[in-house]
Protein backbone atom coordinates (compact mmCIF):
# COMPACT_ATOMS: atom_id res chain seq x y z
CA UNK A 1 0.00 0.00 0.00
CA UNK A 2 1.21 3.48 -0.80
CA UNK A 3 1.69 5.85 2.12
CA UNK A 4 0.21 9.32 2.23
CA UNK A 5 3.67 10.88 2.05
CA UNK A 6 4.56 8.80 -1.02
CA UNK A 7 1.31 9.76 -2.71
CA UNK A 8 1.94 13.45 -2.05
CA UNK A 9 5.46 13.09 -3.41
CA UNK A 10 4.08 11.41 -6.51
CA UNK A 11 1.63 14.28 -6.96
CA UNK A 12 4.42 16.85 -6.62
CA UNK A 13 6.59 14.95 -9.07
CA UNK A 14 3.68 14.69 -11.52
CA UNK A 15 3.13 18.44 -11.39
CA UNK A 16 6.86 19.01 -11.83
CA UNK A 17 6.86 16.66 -14.83
CA UNK A 18 3.93 18.55 -16.36
CA UNK A 19 5.80 21.82 -15.78
CA UNK A 20 8.95 20.39 -17.43
CA UNK A 21 6.87 19.18 -20.38
CA UNK A 22 5.14 22.57 -20.71
CA UNK A 23 8.48 24.37 -20.64
CA UNK A 24 9.91 22.07 -23.28
CA UNK A 25 6.79 22.37 -25.41
CA UNK A 26 6.89 26.16 -25.24
CA UNK A 27 10.57 26.18 -26.22
CA UNK A 28 9.76 23.96 -29.19
CA UNK A 29 6.79 26.11 -30.13
CA UNK A 30 8.37 29.53 -29.86
CA UNK A 31 11.91 28.62 -30.89
CA UNK A 32 11.26 25.78 -33.31
CA UNK A 33 14.00 27.04 -35.57
CA UNK A 34 16.59 26.17 -32.92
CA UNK A 35 15.01 23.33 -30.96
CA UNK A 36 13.04 21.38 -33.58
CA UNK A 37 13.38 17.61 -33.39
CA UNK A 38 10.43 15.47 -34.55
CA UNK A 39 8.94 13.28 -31.85
CA UNK A 40 11.10 14.55 -29.01
CA UNK A 41 8.08 15.22 -26.79
CA UNK A 42 7.50 11.46 -26.49
CA UNK A 43 10.59 11.36 -24.30
CA UNK A 44 8.68 12.93 -21.39
CA UNK A 45 6.17 10.11 -20.76
CA UNK A 46 9.00 7.57 -21.08
CA UNK A 47 11.19 9.43 -18.61
CA UNK A 48 8.28 9.95 -16.21
CA UNK A 49 7.45 6.25 -16.12
CA UNK A 50 11.04 5.09 -15.89
CA UNK A 51 11.82 7.57 -13.09
CA UNK A 52 8.80 6.46 -11.08
CA UNK A 53 9.80 2.83 -11.65
CA UNK A 54 13.34 3.55 -10.46
CA UNK A 55 12.16 5.23 -7.26
CA UNK A 56 9.70 2.43 -6.51
CA UNK A 57 12.36 -0.21 -7.18
CA UNK A 58 14.83 1.48 -4.82
CA UNK A 59 12.18 1.66 -2.11
CA UNK A 60 11.22 -2.00 -2.58
CA UNK A 61 14.85 -3.11 -2.50
CA UNK A 62 15.49 -1.13 0.67
CA UNK A 63 12.44 -2.56 2.42
CA UNK A 64 13.79 -6.05 1.79
CA UNK A 65 17.43 -5.35 2.62
CA UNK A 66 19.61 -3.27 4.93
CA UNK A 67 19.37 0.55 4.86
CA UNK A 68 23.12 0.84 4.27
CA UNK A 69 22.58 -0.79 0.86
CA UNK A 70 20.98 2.40 -0.51
CA UNK A 71 23.96 3.24 -2.71
CA UNK A 72 24.06 -0.20 -4.28
CA UNK A 73 20.30 -0.30 -4.79
CA UNK A 74 20.33 3.09 -6.46
CA UNK A 75 23.33 2.19 -8.59
CA UNK A 76 21.66 -1.00 -9.80
CA UNK A 77 18.37 0.69 -10.65
CA UNK A 78 20.19 3.58 -12.33
CA UNK A 79 22.08 1.15 -14.55
CA UNK A 80 18.80 -0.48 -15.56
CA UNK A 81 17.34 2.98 -16.20
CA UNK A 82 20.31 3.90 -18.39
CA UNK A 83 19.96 0.65 -20.31
CA UNK A 84 16.29 1.36 -21.07
CA UNK A 85 17.13 4.96 -21.97
CA UNK A 86 19.72 3.78 -24.50
CA UNK A 87 17.24 1.24 -25.89
CA UNK A 88 14.70 4.04 -26.26
CA UNK A 89 17.26 6.25 -27.95
CA UNK A 90 18.82 3.56 -30.16
CA UNK A 91 16.43 3.91 -33.14
CA UNK A 92 17.22 7.62 -33.29
CA UNK A 93 20.94 6.97 -33.03
CA UNK A 94 20.87 4.42 -35.83
CA UNK A 95 18.59 6.54 -37.99
CA UNK A 96 20.49 8.85 -40.31
CA UNK A 97 18.01 11.71 -40.04
CA UNK A 98 18.79 15.38 -40.26
CA UNK A 99 17.62 16.13 -36.69
CA UNK A 100 19.50 13.32 -34.94
CA UNK A 101 21.88 15.61 -33.04
CA UNK A 102 19.06 17.87 -31.81
CA UNK A 103 17.00 14.88 -30.68
CA UNK A 104 19.87 13.29 -28.76
CA UNK A 105 20.82 16.58 -27.13
CA UNK A 106 17.25 17.25 -25.99
CA UNK A 107 16.87 13.65 -24.84
CA UNK A 108 19.87 13.89 -22.55
CA UNK A 109 18.85 17.28 -21.22
CA UNK A 110 15.46 15.83 -20.29
CA UNK A 111 17.17 12.72 -18.89
CA UNK A 112 19.37 14.80 -16.57
CA UNK A 113 16.46 16.95 -15.42
CA UNK A 114 14.50 13.84 -14.42
CA UNK A 115 17.63 12.29 -12.90
CA UNK A 116 18.15 15.38 -10.77
CA UNK A 117 14.54 15.29 -9.59
CA UNK A 118 14.92 11.60 -8.75
CA UNK A 119 18.11 12.12 -6.74
CA UNK A 120 16.65 15.08 -4.85
CA UNK A 121 13.55 13.04 -3.96
CA UNK A 122 15.54 10.00 -2.82
CA UNK A 123 17.98 12.06 -0.77
CA UNK A 124 15.14 13.90 0.99
CA UNK A 125 13.19 10.70 1.51
CA UNK A 126 16.01 8.70 3.04
CA UNK A 127 17.49 11.62 4.94
CA UNK A 128 14.19 11.83 6.84
CA UNK A 129 14.09 8.08 7.45
CA UNK A 130 17.64 7.75 8.85
C-alpha positions as semicolon CSV with decimal commas, in nm:
position;residue;x (nm);y (nm);z (nm)
1;X;0,000;0,000;0,000
2;X;0,121;0,348;-0,080
3;X;0,169;0,585;0,212
4;X;0,021;0,932;0,223
5;X;0,367;1,088;0,205
6;X;0,456;0,880;-0,102
7;X;0,131;0,976;-0,271
8;X;0,194;1,345;-0,205
9;X;0,546;1,309;-0,341
10;X;0,408;1,141;-0,651
11;X;0,163;1,428;-0,696
12;X;0,442;1,685;-0,662
13;X;0,659;1,495;-0,907
14;X;0,368;1,469;-1,152
15;X;0,313;1,844;-1,139
16;X;0,686;1,901;-1,183
17;X;0,686;1,666;-1,483
18;X;0,393;1,855;-1,636
19;X;0,580;2,182;-1,578
20;X;0,895;2,039;-1,743
21;X;0,687;1,918;-2,038
22;X;0,514;2,257;-2,071
23;X;0,848;2,437;-2,064
24;X;0,991;2,207;-2,328
25;X;0,679;2,237;-2,541
26;X;0,689;2,616;-2,524
27;X;1,057;2,618;-2,622
28;X;0,976;2,396;-2,919
29;X;0,679;2,611;-3,013
30;X;0,837;2,953;-2,986
31;X;1,191;2,862;-3,089
32;X;1,126;2,578;-3,331
33;X;1,400;2,704;-3,557
34;X;1,659;2,617;-3,292
35;X;1,501;2,333;-3,096
36;X;1,304;2,138;-3,358
37;X;1,338;1,761;-3,339
38;X;1,043;1,547;-3,455
39;X;0,894;1,328;-3,185
40;X;1,110;1,455;-2,901
41;X;0,808;1,522;-2,679
42;X;0,750;1,146;-2,649
43;X;1,059;1,136;-2,430
44;X;0,868;1,293;-2,139
45;X;0,617;1,011;-2,076
46;X;0,900;0,757;-2,108
47;X;1,119;0,943;-1,861
48;X;0,828;0,995;-1,621
49;X;0,745;0,625;-1,612
50;X;1,104;0,509;-1,589
51;X;1,182;0,757;-1,309
52;X;0,880;0,646;-1,108
53;X;0,980;0,283;-1,165
54;X;1,334;0,355;-1,046
55;X;1,216;0,523;-0,726
56;X;0,970;0,243;-0,651
57;X;1,236;-0,021;-0,718
58;X;1,483;0,148;-0,482
59;X;1,218;0,166;-0,211
60;X;1,122;-0,200;-0,258
61;X;1,485;-0,311;-0,250
62;X;1,549;-0,113;0,067
63;X;1,244;-0,256;0,242
64;X;1,379;-0,605;0,179
65;X;1,743;-0,535;0,262
66;X;1,961;-0,327;0,493
67;X;1,937;0,055;0,486
68;X;2,312;0,084;0,427
69;X;2,258;-0,079;0,086
70;X;2,098;0,240;-0,051
71;X;2,396;0,324;-0,271
72;X;2,406;-0,020;-0,428
73;X;2,030;-0,030;-0,479
74;X;2,033;0,309;-0,646
75;X;2,333;0,219;-0,859
76;X;2,166;-0,100;-0,980
77;X;1,837;0,069;-1,065
78;X;2,019;0,358;-1,233
79;X;2,208;0,115;-1,455
80;X;1,880;-0,048;-1,556
81;X;1,734;0,298;-1,620
82;X;2,031;0,390;-1,839
83;X;1,996;0,065;-2,031
84;X;1,629;0,136;-2,107
85;X;1,713;0,496;-2,197
86;X;1,972;0,378;-2,450
87;X;1,724;0,124;-2,589
88;X;1,470;0,404;-2,626
89;X;1,726;0,625;-2,795
90;X;1,882;0,356;-3,016
91;X;1,643;0,391;-3,314
92;X;1,722;0,762;-3,329
93;X;2,094;0,697;-3,303
94;X;2,087;0,442;-3,583
95;X;1,859;0,654;-3,799
96;X;2,049;0,885;-4,031
97;X;1,801;1,171;-4,004
98;X;1,879;1,538;-4,026
99;X;1,762;1,613;-3,669
100;X;1,950;1,332;-3,494
101;X;2,188;1,561;-3,304
102;X;1,906;1,787;-3,181
103;X;1,700;1,488;-3,068
104;X;1,987;1,329;-2,876
105;X;2,082;1,658;-2,713
106;X;1,725;1,725;-2,599
107;X;1,687;1,365;-2,484
108;X;1,987;1,389;-2,255
109;X;1,885;1,728;-2,122
110;X;1,546;1,583;-2,029
111;X;1,717;1,272;-1,889
112;X;1,937;1,480;-1,657
113;X;1,646;1,695;-1,542
114;X;1,450;1,384;-1,442
115;X;1,763;1,229;-1,290
116;X;1,815;1,538;-1,077
117;X;1,454;1,529;-0,959
118;X;1,492;1,160;-0,875
119;X;1,811;1,212;-0,674
120;X;1,665;1,508;-0,485
121;X;1,355;1,304;-0,396
122;X;1,554;1,000;-0,282
123;X;1,798;1,206;-0,077
124;X;1,514;1,390;0,099
125;X;1,319;1,070;0,151
126;X;1,601;0,870;0,304
127;X;1,749;1,162;0,494
128;X;1,419;1,183;0,684
129;X;1,409;0,808;0,745
130;X;1,764;0,775;0,885
